[in-house]
Amino acid sequence: MGLKRVLVCGATGFIGRNLVERLAGRADMEVHAVNFSRRPFARDGVTWHRADLRDAAAVNELVQGMDVVIQAAATTSGAGDIVGKPYIHVTDNAVMNSLLLRACFDARVGHFVFFSCSVMYQPRVDPWREEEWSAADEMHLNYFGIGWTKVYIEKMCEFFSRLGATRHTVIRHTNVYGPYDKFDLARSHIFGATVTKAMTSRNGIVSVWGTGEEARDLIHVDDLVGFVELALERQRKPYEMVHVSSGQARTVNQIVGEVIAASGRSLQIVHDEAGPSIRTSFALDNGYARAAFGWSPTVAFPDGVRRTIEWWLENNAQ
């Protein structure tokens, strides 16, 4: 049996870069990576393909002969855009995923992995289980566009899983952090922005938008990539939708406090309640991932913070 040909879309992004780095080290895989606006990075054992995933002809050509397609390409940014320009996360994401799913069906690709998200969930104390959310549920106003776009793509995965030989894995992950994250303040999420603020502060202050009382469930990117590897090896059902999470919500103030502690700097938190923030707090239960795939998170949050800051310093990530 030959090498498994794996195509990673969005290979120059945060999750895609970590996937390529991990999978390229495996002896049983032939890794193909897709870039578009950003230049490819040097990595032994990786074949690069430049393609616009909004172009049907390019997508059709791209997936030919692939055994696995991992879809990590997306238009993403931080809370500022989610509040001020939410439409930028909708159209391109719907188009590229629709084209990829059809092309994978036509090319009889064996496995399609889609990174969804957790923005469809409303705040609550108890962690959400997969079966608890339904299309009848309300969605946070700020996430209405991207949330329903993600749900549409999830349902497209389920639809195509019923038509052909392609298995589909939908991963509803929580906030991901770690090496190769976005650390520029214009596009980063809460964790990447906090690291940059803490490591570059010149006045001893880390500014936090909002009150910092809202909470996030954070998962280290190594644990997310580890789940992908298990899904490729162990999934037997045509369609799976799985939570990949830490299972625990931490307040923004707690997250910032951990980053400051790991930075080794003497810094003070100052709240900017006029800044854009999304006041939602919840966690996702990861029991199904544990039971069905034998997966569990292995990176404790303080250790993940320390490792990310070490990487930031080594790579001058600002």
Number of C-alpha atoms within 10 A of each C-alpha: 4 7 12 14 16 24 27 26 27 24 28 24 19 19 25 23 21 20 26 24 17 14 20 19 15 12 10 13 17 20 25 22 22 24 22 16 9 12 10 17 12 8 12 10 17 18 14 19 17 16 17 15 26 17 13 17 13 16 20 17 12 22 21 14 14 20 21 25 24 22 23 21 24 19 11 16 17 18 20 18 17 21 15 11 11 17 14 16 21 19 13 15 20 17 15 19 23 18 18 24 25 17 21 27 20 14 17 18 23 17 24 25 21 23 19 24 20 22 21 21 22 16 17 11 9 13 16 20 15 16 8 8 13 10 9 6 11 12 17 17 10 19 19 17 18 23 21 16 18 24 16 15 21 23 13 16 27 19 14 19 22 13 10 15 15 24 24 32 27 21 24 21 22 25 20 23 24 23 23 20 22 22 21 15 18 13 16 19 21 21 23 26 21 23 26 21 23 27 19 13 13 10 8 14 16 23 18 22 18 18 17 20 14 18 21 23 21 23 25 24 22 20 19 23 19 16 22 20 14 14 23 17 10 12 16 11 10 18 21 20 19 25 25 30 28 26 20 17 22 18 17 22 17 15 23 25 18 16 25 22 16 20 17 10 13 10 18 15 16 14 16 14 13 9 13 17 21 17 14 15 19 24 27 25 19 23 19 17 21 15 10 13 16 13 20 19 19 13 16 11 17 14 12 21 24 17 15 22 22 15 15 21 11 9 11 8 17 16
